[in-house]
Every structure is written in structure tokens, then in C-alpha cells.
Amino acid sequence: MQTTEGGQQPSTSLTRGFARLAETATARRFGLAMPVCALTFLAALIAASKLAPGLPGLAIIIAILLGIVIGFLGLGFAVRSRIRAMREAMALAERNREKAEESNRAKTRFLAAMSHEIRTPMNGVLGMVGLMLETHLTPEQKNYAMAADSSGRALLSIIDEILDTSKIESGRLDLDDHPFNLAGLVESVTELLAPRAHAKGIEIACHVSQNCAPVVRGDELRLRQVLLNLAGNAIKFTESGGVTITVDGAAGDPGRTRFELRDTGIGMSQDELGRVFEEFVQAGRDTVRRFGGTGLGLPIARKLVRLMGGDLCVTSQPGGGTTFSFAIALPSDSAEQKPAETPLAGRHYELAIPSAQVAQCMEATLKDMGASVDLLDSPEALREALLRKKRDDAAALICDAHYAAMLTGWKSRNSKTAPAGKQVWLLLHPEERRQLRPLLSFPMAGYLIKPVRRSTLLRQLTARDDQTIDEAVSDLRRLAQAARPQKRLAVLLAEDNPVSALLARTMLEKAGHQVTHVTSGTAAISRIASGMQPDLIIMDIEMPECDGLEAARRIRDLEAQSGAPRIPILALTASALGDGRSQCLAAGMDAHLTKPFDRQDLEESIHNILSRANAA
């Protein structure tokens, strides 16, 4: 349930407020009743003395007692009235609390229903388009299919943003706390978005400072979501240049980590900056027409950052790019602070990289590892560096594929030199490897794929020349060979949706597996009860007669009664709510896969679940 800043539930705070109000009103009524009592007593005394001055003192005493009784009767009535009002207020608060909780439960049910109803057909659309792209298509057909895939994924992104907003508002979003590799997280985000950036002709790069602990504690999933949201938004609004993600310790606050995302995009005016975090609000109309979007990504990112104890800030100017930054607490997972390693100390490198984003991040990474760096900012400077012959005096060179023609000439002049005049590494996009394959042989020292991970850079730069060439050739061979499963599996697929079943079955059979398909949990239970022993069960959660959770529980009961080996169960769910995984595990399933998924997602899930089963 959602809580207030002080940690109290809204209904509890409301009840206590009514109680304090009632207590205050009662005190006021009591304070009013006492003067009334005194005045009544005085009036009785005056009346008695005027009406019967000769009466004995007993009459006066009776009048006094009568005044006191009247005063206390008035006080009692006031107290009873206020207590009754207080009880009614508390009962009203309790009814309001129950209504609020029921509203939250209804919203959760609505989210689950909408997630399932939307994601199930989206799974069919994206999955079938993915399978179509694996067939032999004409260039025109391939363009159409890729456009459909891109549109479907854009729609899925919008659905995810709306669901995330609803989950945050309903208080359904909780933060995890577990250790994760900070540099690995940032580098994986950069790698994931690199194809989108490269398709637009821009670059994306990252740098995680050595000042940051390698392993930290926090919510890796939500931090990844924030970085993906901000960096993806930056790519969308950047048409030249690129995007940079930098991570460092927060200045003046050693307990916090600062993230900064800079782009060279269209920028924003002061008026647009004031509205950038409003939901369903974007910049000007022209921007919406050119770039699209829901206007939900940045508000969601800000809410997540605030949940993690920080705040999302933005600076920008029209035509001058935009910078988003935030600082959050990510404590080190290790009590021991190890000194920064400098494995490249004493080495010198020259960088011929036209992209300022890539050059700056690589320069910072090399310097973190102890190397000295020179940036070659022109073709003439690169030409002079390549002409330096003496290996001992020449720095190693990392050269972008932008200068491929110049490198081809250098390679032809040094192809018979052993060793070559200097070590040269080629920096290129993944899709350029086939095109530039002739450049990867001797005397080239090796190649680096954008975006470059720190570990990959260090391994390449410290390996022997012949070893790096062998690795390059081996990588190319792996590219030419499609990954095939080590073992053909017997799979029991329980899925009632015809399109989802066709998709999953086709993916499994293309991977070489044998598939038995049933359309309900009851049918899956019957197959296991009759003695079927598949290598894997893939089961949808939402099915008629008997859903996937109940079917999994009954299958586990059958295994326990018969002593049969435990069959790994992979759940298929269209729910985007965070409790889906816990429900699957509680029912006896081993893992879950959220729709929509592609062939790679399915194969990776199968590999992971079988690896854990074999290890057990």
C-alpha cells in the first residue's frame, strides 16, 4: 500500500486526524461547560437570596446542588455528543480506507488484465514477423517486415510506459536491494542501444570512473530502466553527433554515485524545460510530429530516481543538446576498498576517432588504466602517425573504420614487415566486420567493436599479436556459424492461444526440438500422469479449465507421489506486474518468460533453466 512521507498509511493518518479533532472539540466543550456550571450556580444563589431571604441555609444548599447537577448534565451531553461524532468520523475513515484498498486492488486487476490482453496478441505479431524475417524475402518484402517489427516494438514500448505509470501511482512498485556490477550494467545498456544509434548514423559511448566501486548494492532492474529510458530518449532526439553516459562519484558526497547522460540533439527552450517532466506532455508540435512518443518516459524516469533517493535534473538549450543527471546512493558491496588497478601503466596510445563521444570515453578509460593518450584530430595527424617506422618509439594506435582507406594503404606497405611498424587496432561497428574483413589480417594487431567494454579493451591491448589475430579469425568463424542446441529436447507445450502456440512451437522446432502441444493445464497434467517424461514443460499461465499455476502444483504433487524426476517448467506469462515471477516460483515453476518474446529470448531461457537443473 502506498505510504506518506512519514511512513504512515493514509487511512491511519486520516483516522488519527479525526481522533485529534474530536479530542480538541471535546476539550473546548468541556471548557465551555464549566463556566456554564458556575453561572448556573451563581444564578441559583441570587434567586434564592431574593425570593426567600429568610429561608434556612438548607434551601440555598439545594439550589447550589441543583445548579451543579444542571452544569454537569450539560457537560455529559456535550461529551457524549462529541464521542458519538468521533466514532462516526472513525467509521467513515475506515470505510474510506476500505474503498481506497479496493480501488487499488481493482487497478491491479485491471493492469493484469490489460497486460495479458495486449501482450498476448503483441507476442503473436512480433514473433511471427521475427520468423518471417528469417525466411527468404525479397528486399521489398524485408523492408515491409522490418517496418512492421519496428512499429510493433514502438507500440510495446508505449504499453510498457503506461503500465509503469499505473504501477507507480498505485504504489505497486517496490525497490530491490542486491549486488550488481555497475560498469557491466552501464556497458550493457550502451550495447543494447548501439544498433539504434548506429542506424541513425550517430554514436553512443560510456565511461564508468575508477572512483566507483565495481560491485554495488541497489535495484539493478530499475536503474537499467532509467538509463535505457534517458539514453533511448537522447538517441531519438539526436540526429548528428552522439550520446554519452558517464558515471562517477558525486562531488562532496562520497556515499552517492552520479550519472550523467549528454547528447548533441535538438535541445530544449526554457519553456520546454519547465514542462519536460509532465505526463503526456512533449515539446512543440513540430517535435511531436518529427519524433513521436507518449511523453511518459521522462516522468517515469524521474519517479524511479526519486524512489531511489535522488532527483532527475536537466539542462539544455535549443540546438545545443541536453544533459540529464542524477545522484543516488549505491553502497559498495565490499567493506574493503581496493586501490584502483593500472594494468596499462607506462604504455602510450594514439586515438584516431572522429566521434568526440567515443574518443573522450575511450581516452578516459585508457587513462583510468594508467596509460597516456594522444588524440589525433585530423587525417594528416593520422598519416604522420602511420609513417612512424620505429616500433620502440611509436605509440600503439587505435583507429576508427572511418579511416579504412588510409589503413588499407598502410597495410599494403607493411604486409611483408615482421613485425609491423607499429601496433594498430581497428575500431568498427559490428555490421562492418564482413565488409572490412580484409583489414583484419596481419599486420593489424586486432579489432574492437563499438561500443567497447572496458574488459574487452584491456584484453585486446594486453594480448600477444598472434593471439589477437587468432581471436579475430575465430570470431568471424563463429559469426558464420549459427548457434545450434547441444541436445534435442522433448518439450511439452501447454498453450491455449492458437497464435502463441504456433509461434512457440515453430521457434522450438526450428531450434531442433520435438514438441507435444496441449491446450489446457488439465491436458498437461493428464500427459504427466500417464507416464510422459519430457525434458522440459513450457506452460502458459492463463489457460481454461486449469491455469498454469494450478497445473504446475499438481504436476509437482504427482512427482512427489511417484518419485519421478523433477521436470523443469518454464512459465509463459503476459503479465508485466512484478509479482508474476514470485507466483510462478511459489507454484513450483523454475523460471518465467514474459510475452512478447523472440527466438533468442526463448532459447536463452531454455538454456538457463536446463543449466540450473543439471547443476542441481
N, C-alpha and C positions, 0 to 999 in steps of 0.2 A: 504494500500500500504506500502511496505517496506520503511523504512526511514534510513537516515545516522545517525551517532553518534550525530551530531549536531541537529538532529530533522528535517532536510530539506529533501524533496523528491529528489531522484536522478535526475529527469528531471529538476527540478527547479535549482538545483545546476549547472547542465550542461549548462542551458540557461544563468545563471548569469556569468558563466565562459567565455562563448563565448562573452558576452557583455563586460566584463572587457578586454578581449583580443582585441576586436575591438577598445575600447576606447584607449588602450595603443598604438595600431598601428596608430590610427588617430593622437594621440599626437606626435608620432615620425615623421609622415609625415608632420605635421604642423611645427614641429621644423626644418625639412629639407627645407620646402618651404620658410621660412623666410630668411635663408642665400641665397637661390637661388634668391629671390626677390632683396636682397641687391646687390648681384653680378651683376644681370642684370642692375640694376640702375647705378652701377659704370661703367660697360662696355659701356652703352649708353652715359654716361657723357664723358668718354675718347674719344669715337668715334666722338662725336660732336665737341669736342675741337680740334681734329687733322684734321678732314675733313674741317671744316669751322671755323677757328679761328676768323673770322671777323663777323660771323653771330650774329645777335642780341640775347639777352638773351631769347627771346621767343622760339627759336629753341631748346635751351638747356632745357627749361622747358618742351617742348613737348616730348623730348627724355626721360626726367626723368619720366614723366607720363606714357609713353609707357612701360618703364621698370617695373613700379609699377603694371600696368594692367596685363602684362605678368606674373609677380610673383603671383598675386592673382588668375589669371585664373588657374595656375598650382596648387595652394593651393585648390581651389574649386574642381578641378578634383580629387585631392587626397582624399578630404573629401567625395565627392560623391561615389568614388570607395570603400572607407572603410565602409561607411554606407550600401552600397549595399551588401558588403561581410558580414557585421554583420547581416543584415536581412536574408541573405541566411543561415548563421550559426544558427540563432534562428529558422528559419523554419525547418532546418534539425533536430535541437534538439527537436522541437515539434513533428515531425514525429517519431523520435526515442522513445519519451515518449509514444506516442500513440501505437507504436508497442510493447513496454515493457508492457503496461497495457493490451493490447490484449493477449500477451503471458501469463500473469498472469491469465487472465480470462480463456484462453484455458486450462491452467494447472488445474485451479479449476474445470472446466467442466470435464476434464479427471479424476481427483480424484473422483469426484462424480460418474461418470460412472463406473469406476473401483471398487469403493466401493460397488456399487449396484450389479454389475455383479458378483463379487466374493462372497460377503456376503450372497446373496440370496441362492445359492446352498450350501454354508457352513452352513447356517441355517438348510437346509434340512438334510445334512449329520449328524451334531452334534445332532440335535433334534431327528432324527429317531434312532440314536444309543442310545441316552438317554432313549427313550421309550423302546427300545429293552432290555436295562439293567434292566428295571422294570418288565420284564416278567420272567417266569421260564426258566432259561437256565442251561444247564449242565456246570460244571466247565470249560470245554474246550471252550464252546461257550462264556462264560462270559469273559474269558481271551482274546479271539479274539475281542469281542466287546469293552472291555476296552482299548485294544491296538489301535483300530480304533479311539476311542474317544480321546485318548492321542495324536495320530498323527494329528487328525483334529484340536485340540486346539493348537498344536505346529504350524501348518500352519497358523491358525488365528493370532497367536502372530507375526509371520513373516510379515503378511499382515499389521497388525497394525503399526509395526515399519516402514515399507516402507511408509505408508500413513503419519505417523507423521513426518518423514524426509521431505517429499514433502511439507507438510503444513508449516513447519518451514522455508524452503528455499523460499517458495513463499510469505512469510510474512502474512500467513493466521492465524497465531497463536497469539491470544491476551490473556493477563492475566486478571483474575477476581480479585476482592478485596472484600471479605466478611468475616464475623466472623466464626470461627470454633473451635472445641475443639481439641487442639494439641495432648494431650495424647490419646484421643479417636481415632484420625487418625492413630497414630503410632501403637496402640494396634490392630486396625482393620487390618492394613497391616500385622502385625505379625500373627494374627489369620488366615488370608486368605492364607498365605504361609505355615502355620504349617503342613497341611496334606502332602504337597510336601516334606517338610523337614523330617517329621516322616517316610514317605515311604522309604527314603534313610537311615534311622537309625541315623539321626543327629537331633540336637535340634535348635530351634530358639527362642530368647527371646529379650525383650526390656526393657528399663528404661528411663522414662522422668523425669528429675530432678524437684524438687520442686522450683528451681530457675526460671523455665519457667512459663510464665503466662498461666493460664488454658484455656482462650479463647483468640485467636489471630486473626489478620486480614491478609488475603493473598489469594492465589489461592490454595484452598484445593485439587482440582482435579489434578492439575499439580504437586503439591508436592507429592500427593499419587502416581502418575505415576513414579516420580523419585525414591521414596522409593521402590516401587514394582520392578522397573527395577533393581536397585542396589542389593536389597536383593534376588530377584529371580536369578540374575546372581551369587551371592555369593553361594546360595544353589546348583546351577548347578555345580560349580567347587569345592565343598566341599564334601569329601567322608567320613570323620570322624570328630568328634567334633561338631561344630555348627556355628551359625551366631548370632551376637549380634547387635541390633540397640540401640544406646544411644543418647539422646537429652539433651543439657544443654545450658546455656548462653555462648556466645562467650567471651573468656578471653580478657579483655582490650577493649571490645566494647559492652556496655550494651544494645545497640539497636538491636543487632543481635542474632540469635539462631543458635547454631552449631549442626550439625547432623554428626554422625559417624557410619559407618557400618563395622564391623570386622568379618572376617571369618577365619577358620583354614584350608583353602583349599590348592590347589596345589601351589599357589603363582605365581609370575612372575619374570623374569630376567630383568635387566636394559634395554636390547634391546626391550623386550616385553612391558615394561612400556612406552617407547618412542612412541609406535605405538598403544597403547590401545584405544585412542580416535579417531583413524582414521576410517572412514566409510568403512564397508565391509572388515575390517582387523581384524584378530584374532591373537592369539598367534601362536605357532608352529603347524605344520601339524598334529602331533600326537594328540595335544589338540583338534583340529577341528574334527578329526575322532572320538575321545572319547566323546566329549561333544556337538558337533554340534553348531548351532546358525548362525546368519547372520552377526554378527559384527556391528550391528546398535544400540543395546541397550545402550551402554555406550556413544557413540556420541550424541544420543538423550538426555540422562540424562544430559550431560554436557551443551548442548544448552539450555535446560529448566532451569537449575540452573543459567546460565548466564542471561537469560531473567528475572529471579527473583532477579538479582543484586548480585550474588555470583559467585564462581568458584569451580569446582569439582576437588579435589586433590586426589592423590593415592600414597600409599607407599606399597611396597611388596618385598618379597624375595622368591626364589624358595623353596618350601616345608615349608615355614613359614607363610603362609596365606597372606591376602590382607586387607588393610584398605582404604576405601573411606571416604572422609569428605568434608563438605561444610558448609558455614555460610551465612545465608540470613536474611534480615530484616523481622521480623514478629511482628509488634507492637501489644501491648496488646489492646484488645477491650474495656477495662475498664480503666478509668482515675485513679480510686482508686486502689492502690496496697495493697492487703490484706496480712497480715502476714501468713506464712506457718502454717498449722494446724498439730498438733502432736497427733492424737487420740490414738496412742498406747504407749504414754509416760509411762515409768515405767514398761513396760512388757518386758519379755525376751524370745527369741525364739532360738531353735536349728534347724539347717537345715542339713538334711542328703540327699544330692542331688549330685550324681556323676558327672552330667554335669556342667562344670565350667561356661558355658554361663548362664544357668538357675539359678545356685546358686548365681552368682555375681549380676545378675539383681534383684533377689528376696531380697538378702541382702540389696542392695541399696534402694529398695522400702520400706522395713521394717524400715530401719534407717531414711529415709525421714519422716516416720510417727511417729518417736520418740522412736521406740523400740531398744533394744540392741540385738545383734545377735552373735551366735557362730556357726561356720561351723564344722560339723562332717565329717572328711575326710577319714574315714575308717569304715569297718563293725564292728571292735572292739569298736570304739568310739560310734557307734550307739547302740551296745549291752549294753554297760555300761549305756547309757542314758535311755534305756528302762527299766533297772533294778532299777532305782531310784524310790522308792515307795512313798516317802512323797510328796504329791501334792503341799504343800506350798513351798517346797524347789526346786521342779523340774520345769524346763522351759518347755513351750509347745514345741511340736516337729512337724515339717513339714517333712515328709519322702517320698521319691520317691518310685514309684512302683517297681523300680529295686530291692528293699529290701522286696518284697512281702512275701517271705518265712519266713523271720525273723519277720515280722509283724504278720503273721498267728500264729506263736508260742506265741508271746506276747498277741495276742487277746485271745487265748485259756486259758492262765494263768490268765487273768483279766476279763473273761466274766461274772463272778459272783460278781465282785467287784463293789460296788456302793458308791461313784464314783470311776472311774478307777484311777490307779496310777498317770496318767498324761494325758493331752490332746494331742491327736495325730491326725494330718490331713494327709490324703493320697494324694500325688501328682501323677497324672497319665495322660496318653493320652486319648482322647475321645474314641478311639476304645478299650480301656482296661476296660471300665466300666462294660460290661457284664461279661467278664472273671473274674474280681476281685469283683464282686457283693457281695460275702460272707464277704469280708473285710469291707464293708460299714456299717455294723450294729454295735450296741454297743459292746465294749466300744469306738469305733472310734468316734472322735469328728465330722468328716465330711471329704469331699474330695475336691480337687482343680484340675481343668482341665488345662492342658498346651495348649497354653500359658496363664498365669494368668493375668487377668486385675487387675489394682490397686483397683478399686471399689469392685470387687468380693472378692479379698483378704481381704480387710477391713471388708466387710460384714460378711464373714465367721468367721474371727477371733474375732469379737466383738459380734456375736450372741450367744444365750444360747445353751448349749449342745443339749438339746432335740429339739430345733428349727432347728439346722443344720442337725440333723439326719432326721427330718421330711422333710426338703427341699431335702435332698439326695434321699429319697424314692420317693418323688413327682417327682423329675427329671427323675428317672428311669421309673415311670409310663408314663410320657409324651413321653419318648423315645419309649415306646412300642405301643403308640397310634399314628396313622398317623393323621396329621392335616387335617381336612375337612372344607370346606367352611361353613360359618354360614347360607348362603342363596343360593338357586338355582337360577341362573340368566338366563334371556333370552338375548342371545347375538346375535347381527347381525355382522357377519364376512364378510368383503369385502376384498378379496384377489384373485388376478388373477393367481398367480403361483400355479400349482396343488400340488407340494410337500409342499410348505409353507402352503397352505390351509389345506392339510391333517394333517400336523404337528400341527398347531394351533387348528384345530377342535378336534383332538384326545386329546390334552392336556386339552382343555376346557371340553370335555365330561368326561374325567377321573376325573376331579375335580367336576363333578356333574352338569354342566351347560347345558342348552338347546341351541343349536347353529343353526342359519339360515345362510347359506352361499350364497353369491353372488360374481360374478367375475368382477364387474366393479363399478366405482363410480356412474355411471348413474343408475344402478340397485339398489344401496343402496338408492339413492335419491328417486326413484320410490316407494320403500318399505315404506319410511317415509311419502312420500306424500299421500300414500294410507291409512294411519292411523296406521301403525305399530309403536308400542311404546316399544322398547326393553329397558332392564335395562342398556345396555352398547353396544356401537358400537366399534368394533376393525377394523381399516381401514388401509390398505397398502397405502403408498404414491404414488408409481409408478404403475398406472393401465391404461389400454387403455380407449379410449373414453373420460373419465373424471377422472383426477387423484384424489388422496385422499384429497389434499388441496382444490381444487375447490369443491369437493363433500361436504367437511365439511362446507365451506362457504355457499353453497346452503341450506344445512340442517339447519344451523343457521338462514338463511333468512326465511325458512318455519316455524320454531318455532316462530320467531318474528311475522310473519303474522297471524298465527293461535292461538297464545297464549299458545301453548303446552309446557309442562315442558321441561327443557333443558336436553338432553340425554348426558351423559358423553361419550367422544370419545377418544379412545386410538389409537395413530398412531403407525404403524409398519414401520420402515424405515431401509434401508440397507446402508444409508449414514453415514460415520464416521465423516463428517465435522461438525464443531461446530455450524453452523448456522441452522442445522436441527431442533433443539428444538424451536428456535425463529420463524421459518417459520410455524411450527405446531401450536404454540400458537397464532400467528397472524391470522391464518386461522380459529380459533375458536375451535381447539382441546384442550384437557385438559392435555395431557401428551403424551410422546412418548417412545417407546421401540425399541432399536437398535438390529438388527439381527447380528449374531445369538443369540438366547435366549433359555434358558431351561425352564422347567416347573416351577421351583421355581421363576425365573425372571418374568414369565408371571403372576403367582399368586400374587406375591408381587406388581407388577404394578397395577393389578386389585384392590387389597386391598387398595392401596394408593389413587387411583383415586376415588374410591367409598367413602372412608373416607372423602376426601375433599368435595365431592358432598353432602354427608349427613350433614357435618358441615355447609355448606353454606345454 
